[in-house]
Amino acid sequence: MEMRHEEAPRSPSTHSMIEPMARDLLQLREAFVVHLRDIRQVSPNTLRAYSRDLLRFFAFLAPPPEPLPPAHRLSTARLRLYLGSLHEEGLSASTLARHLSTLRIFFGWLEEVGHVEANPAAALRGPKRGRRLPRYLEEAEIEQLLAAPSAEDAEEFRDRALLEVLYSTGCRVAELVALDEPDVDLRRGLVRLEGKGRKERLGMLGKPACQALERYFVHKSIRNLDRHTLFLNRFGTRLTDRSVRRILNRCLQRAGIYRHCTPHTLRHSFATHLLNRGADLRSIQEMLGHASLGSTQIYTHVSVESLRKLYQQAHPLAD
């Protein structure tokens, strides 16, 4: 009787493991977005940006309804062609750098979970970017802005408190609209902020901010408004970042400030004014919630520019 020897099962090659898993880039994108949201805990704005960038990349690879190629067949050369097409469209260096960053992070994750053998975006180099100084308001302009909501009505109490908290803490607009009343400690002049990656830090509330919040709390209590969510819209629900921008624009107009300004401008103003008045960079880093000192060092350039202007105006031999 002929004996049949069973062959030992062969371990599948890396290529055969990858191919069936990587056929649908759209599904991989969905899994990547879930990973960013649940594991890396990136902000909603960052999540939307990555998602949009990837959809644009997929449209370049295969305009619908053509099928997308599998992930492991995408080469560095093909990614370079895509970035070249974005450059031809006239996108700025910072936007091109963001698209490259999206590709690096996406393919880095695909490599990490075994969908590609190597990250094809790792070898790509982004465009050189000139460092742009952040826009900020002068201290006198901040005073004008904070005085803009002056009427004794529902929206004015809220708007004054909102602007005071933005400038007093230097928080991001996403951190502001996420605040609840229990996050605020008026007795100690502190507010608990949840930043990027759900990292918590304490923001400082100055006396004007505490007073504005006290008036707003009294008004909320009188009107029987929700005492959990901090800043409410006229429908009694949580404000959005878009609503904060509209409030800021309205107050800027009343204050007679007609240059471009966003909620982030108040964050830049907060950091610049602290630095100009002698605060050290490490403390500002902590208050802003920056992960690295490098992100905070941009404000030293702003401060130097202010000093240069002052020098040129005051020094007899400056010219």
For each residue, the residues with C-beta under 8 A, 3 or more apart:
1:
2:
3:
4:
5:
6:
7: 10
8:
9:
10: 7
11:
12: 16 17
13: 16 17
14: 17 18 117
15: 18 19 72
16: 12 13 19 20
17: 12 13 14 20 21 114
18: 14 15 21 22 70 71 72 114 115 116 117
19: 15 16 22 23 70 72
20: 16 17 23
21: 17 18 114 115
22: 18 19 25 28 70 71 72 110 115 116
23: 19 20 70
24: 27 28 68
25: 22 28 29 58 61 68 69 70 71
26: 29 30 58 68
27: 24 30 31
28: 22 24 25 31 32 71 110 115
29: 25 26 32 33 51 54 55 58 106
30: 26 27 33 34
31: 27 28 34 35
32: 28 29 35 36 50 54 106 109 110
33: 29 30 36 37 47 50 51
34: 30 31 37 38
35: 31 32 38 39 40 109
36: 32 33 39 40 42 46 47 50
37: 33 34 40 41 42 47
38: 34 35 41
39: 35 36
40: 35 36 37 197
41: 37 38 197 198
42: 36 37 46 47 50 196 197
43: 46 47 174 196
44: 47 48 174
45: 48 49 174
46: 36 42 43 49 50 196
47: 33 36 37 42 43 44 50 51
48: 44 45 51 52
49: 45 46 52 53 98 102
50: 32 33 36 42 46 47 53 54 102 105 106
51: 29 33 47 48 54 55
52: 48 49 55 56
53: 49 50 56 57 98 99 102 103
54: 29 32 50 51 57 58 102 106
55: 29 51 52 58 59
56: 52 53 59 60 99
57: 53 54 60 61 82 99 102 103
58: 25 26 29 54 55 61 62 68
59: 55 56 62 63 64
60: 56 57 82 85
61: 25 57 58 68 69 74 78 82
62: 58 59 66 67 68 69
63: 59 66
64: 59
65:
66: 62 63
67: 62
68: 24 25 26 58 61 62
69: 25 61 62 73 74
70: 18 19 22 23 25 73
71: 18 22 25 28 74 107 110 115 116
72: 15 18 19 22 115 116 117
73: 69 70
74: 61 69 71 78 79 107 116 120
75: 78 79 120
76: 79 80 120 121 123 124
77: 80 81
78: 61 74 75 81 82 120
79: 74 75 76 82 83 103 120 121 124
80: 76 77 83 84 124
81: 77 78 84 85
82: 57 60 61 78 79 85 86 103
83: 79 80 86 87 96 99 100 124
84: 80 81 87 88
85: 60 81 82 88 89
86: 82 83 89 91 95 96 99
87: 83 84 90 91 96 127
88: 84 85
89: 85 86
90: 87
91: 86 87 95 96 99
92: 95 96
93: 96 97 126 127 128 129 130
94: 97 98 129
95: 86 91 92 98 99
96: 83 86 87 91 92 93 99 100 126 127
97: 93 94 100 101 126 127 129
98: 49 53 94 95 101 102
99: 53 56 57 83 86 91 95 96 102 103
100: 83 96 97 103 104 121 124 126
101: 97 98 104 105 126
102: 49 50 53 54 57 98 99 105 106
103: 53 57 79 82 99 100 106 107 121 124
104: 100 101 107 108 119 121 122 124
105: 50 101 102 108 109
106: 29 32 50 54 102 103 109 110 121
107: 71 74 103 104 110 111 116 119 120 121 122
108: 104 105 111 112 119 121 122
109: 32 35 105 106 112 113
110: 22 28 32 71 106 107 113 115 116 119
111: 107 108 114 115 116 117 118 119
112: 108 109
113: 109 110
114: 17 18 21 111
115: 18 21 22 28 71 72 110 111
116: 18 22 71 72 74 107 110 111 119 120
117: 14 18 72 111
118: 111 122
119: 104 107 108 110 111 116 122
120: 74 75 76 78 79 107 116 123
121: 76 79 100 103 104 106 107 108 124
122: 104 107 108 118 119
123: 76 120
124: 76 79 80 83 100 103 104 121
125:
126: 93 96 97 100 101 129
127: 87 93 96 97
128: 93
129: 93 94 97 126
130: 93
131: 298 301
132:
133: 298 301 302 305
134: 265 268 272 298 299 302
135: 259 260 261 265 268
136: 265 268 269 271 272 273 302
137: 141 142 145 257 261 265 266 269
138: 141 142
139: 142 143 273
140: 143 144
141: 137 138 144 145 255 257
142: 137 138 139 145 146 167 266 269 273
143: 139 140 146 147
144: 140 141 147 148 255 256 257
145: 137 141 142 148 163 251 252 255 257
146: 142 143 160 163 164 167 208
147: 143 144 150 255
148: 144 145 159 163 251 252 254 255
149: 155 156 157 159 160 163 251 254
150: 147 156 160
151: 156
152: 156 157
153: 156 157
154: 157 158 219 223 234
155: 149 158 159 234
156: 149 150 151 152 153 159 160
157: 149 152 153 154 160 161 212 215 216 219
158: 154 155 161 162 216 219 231 232
159: 148 149 155 156 162 163 247 250 251
160: 146 149 150 156 157 163 164 212 215 216
161: 157 158 164 165 209 212 213 215 216 231
162: 158 159 165 166 176 231 239 244 247
163: 145 146 148 149 159 160 166 167 247 248 251 266
164: 146 160 161 167 168 206 208 209 212 213
165: 161 162 168 169 171 176 179 191 203 205 209 212 213
166: 162 163 169 170 171 173 176 244 263 266 267
167: 142 146 163 164 170 209 266 269 270
168: 164 165 203 204 205 206 208 209 270
169: 165 166 191 193 203 204 205 209 270 287
170: 166 167 203 266 267 270 271 274 287 288
171: 165 166 175 176 191 193 203 267
172: 175 176 195 263 264 267 289
173: 166 176 177 241 244 245 263 264
174: 43 44 45 177 178 241
175: 171 172 178 179 193 194 195
176: 162 165 166 171 172 173 179 231 244 263
177: 173 174 231 238 239 240 241 243 244
178: 174 175 194
179: 165 175 176 183 184 191 193 230 231
180: 183 228 229 230
181: 184 217 227 228 229 230
182: 228
183: 179 180 191 192 193 230
184: 179 181 190 191 192 205 213 230
185: 188 189 190 191 192
186: 189 205 210 213 214
187:
188: 185
189: 185 186 204 205 206 207 209 210
190: 184 185 202 203 204 205
191: 165 169 171 179 183 184 185 202 203 205
192: 183 184 185 200 201 202 203
193: 169 171 175 179 183 200 201 202 203 289
194: 175 178 198 199 200
195: 172 175 198 199 200 201 289
196: 42 43 46 199 289 291
197: 40 41 42
198: 41 194 195
199: 194 195 196 289
200: 192 193 194 195
201: 192 193 195 286 287 289
202: 190 191 192 193
203: 165 168 169 170 171 190 191 192 193 287
204: 168 169 189 190 287
205: 165 168 169 184 186 189 190 191 209 210 213
206: 164 168 189 209 210
207: 189 210 211
208: 146 164 168 211 212
209: 161 164 165 167 168 169 189 205 206 212 213
210: 186 189 205 206 207 213 214
211: 207 208 214 215
212: 157 160 161 164 165 208 209 215 216
213: 161 164 165 184 186 205 209 210 216 217
214: 186 210 211 217 218
215: 157 160 161 211 212 218 219
216: 157 158 160 161 212 213 219 220
217: 181 213 214 220 221
218: 214 215 221 222
219: 154 157 158 215 216 222 223
220: 216 217 223 225 226 227 232
221: 217 218 224 225 227
222: 218 219
223: 154 219 220
224: 221
225: 220 221 232 236
226: 220 229 232 236 237
227: 181 220 221
228: 180 181 182
229: 180 181 226 232 237 238
230: 179 180 181 183 184
231: 158 161 162 176 177 179 238 239
232: 158 220 225 226 229 235 236 237 238 239
233: 236 237 238 239 240 243
234: 154 155
235: 232
236: 225 226 232 233
237: 226 229 232 233
238: 177 229 231 232 233
239: 162 177 231 232 233 243 244
240: 177 233 243 244
241: 173 174 177 244 245 263
242: 245 246
243: 177 233 239 240 246 247
244: 162 166 173 176 177 239 240 241 247 248 263
245: 173 241 242 248 249 262 263
246: 242 243 249 250
247: 159 162 163 243 244 250 251
248: 163 244 245 251 252 261 262 263 266
249: 245 246 252 253
250: 159 246 247 253 254
251: 145 148 149 159 163 247 248 254 255
252: 145 148 248 249 255 257 258 261
253: 249 250 256 257 258
254: 148 149 250 251
255: 141 144 145 147 148 251 252
256: 144 253
257: 137 141 144 145 252 253 261
258: 252 253
259: 135
260: 135
261: 135 137 248 252 257 265 266
262: 245 248 265
263: 166 172 173 176 241 244 245 248 266 267
264: 172 173 267 268
265: 134 135 136 137 261 262 268 269
266: 137 142 163 166 167 170 248 261 263 269 270
267: 166 170 171 172 263 264 270 271 288
268: 134 135 136 264 265 271 272 299 302
269: 136 137 142 167 265 266 272 273
270: 167 168 169 170 266 267 273 274 287
271: 136 170 267 268 274 275 284 287 288 296 299
272: 134 136 268 269 275 276 299 302 303 306
273: 136 139 142 269 270 276 277
274: 170 270 271 277 279 283 284 287
275: 271 272 278 279 281 284 299 300 302 303
276: 272 273 303 306
277: 273 274
278: 275
279: 274 275 283 284
280: 283 284
281: 275 284 285 293 296 297 299 300
282: 285 286 293
283: 274 279 280 286 287
284: 271 274 275 279 280 281 287 288 296 299
285: 281 282 288 290 292 293 295 296
286: 201 282 283 289
287: 169 170 201 203 204 270 271 274 283 284
288: 170 267 271 284 285 295 296
289: 172 193 195 196 199 201 286
290: 285 293 295 296
291: 196 295
292: 285 295 296
293: 281 282 285 290 296 297
294: 297
295: 285 288 290 291 292 298
296: 271 281 284 285 288 290 292 293 299
297: 281 293 294 300 301
298: 131 133 134 295 301 302
299: 134 268 271 272 275 281 284 296 302 303
300: 275 281 297 303 304
301: 131 133 297 298 304 305
302: 133 134 136 268 272 275 298 299 305 306
303: 272 275 276 299 300 306 307
304: 300 301 307 308
305: 133 301 302 308 309
306: 272 276 302 303 309 310
307: 303 304 310 311
308: 304 305 311 312
309: 305 306 312 313
310: 306 307 313 314
311: 307 308 314 315 318
312: 308 309 315 318 319
313: 309 310 318
314: 310 311 318
315: 311 312 318
316:
317:
318: 311 312 313 314 315
319: 312
